[in-house]
């Protein structure tokens, strides 16, 4: 919000971005989001997780297993009794 306020006070986008420690292109993008959505457009946005559905399917498959898979130790063969 500070960077946008500095731009509105005729300080210039580059100068406002530099004073706020950000890139002028990012400030430009934020300005467009602010113009369209107001203050709500400045909230952080998480990109969608493209693997979320795959993770859920794998978790469901693992949950359906009745017994855990056997674990094998590295090293020599176990002696038979």
N, C-alpha and C positions, 0 to 999 in steps of 0.2 A: 504494500500500500504506500510505503514511503517513496519508493521509486516512481510510482505513478503520480504521486502528489508533486514530486520534483519536476516531472515532465510537464504537468499541468501548470506549474508556475513558470513556464517558459525557460526552463534550464537546459532543455535539450535531452534527447534520449541517451546519447552516448555519455554525457556528463552524469546524468541520473543513474545510469547503469553502473558506471565506474564508482560513484559514491556509495552505491549499495552492494558492491562486490559481485556484480552479475554481468552477463553478456548482453549487449544491446539487442541482439536478436531475440533472446529470451524475454526481455522486457517488452519488445514489440508484440510477441505472442501473448504475453499477459495482458497487454493493452487491448488487444482484439477480444480476448476472453472476457475482460472487464466490460467492454462496450456491449457485448452480447448478453452476458449473464449477470452483470453487476458484481458485487463482492463475492457471491457464491462461485463465480468463475475463477477466483484466485485460490480456491482450495486445492490441496495436493491431489493428484490423480494417480492411481496405481494402474499400470497397464494390465490388461487381462492376461491371465496365465494360460498359455496355449496348451499346457500339459495337465491342467487341472482335471479334465474329464478322464484322461489316461490314468492319473494317480488314483482317482476314485474307483475306477474299474479294477485296478490292481489290488487296492485295499479290500474291495469286496471279494475278489477271488481268494486272497490270502485268508480272509475271515472265514471262508467256507471250508478250509482245510481242517480235518479233525485231529491230525497228529502232526507234530513238527517233523520236518525232514531230518534224517540222521546226520549227525556231525561226525566227520572223520578227522582223526588226528594226523598231523604230519609226522613222519618218522617210520620206524620199522613196523613190521606186521605184528599184530597181537598174537601172543602164544595161545595155542588151543590147549584146553585141559585134557 
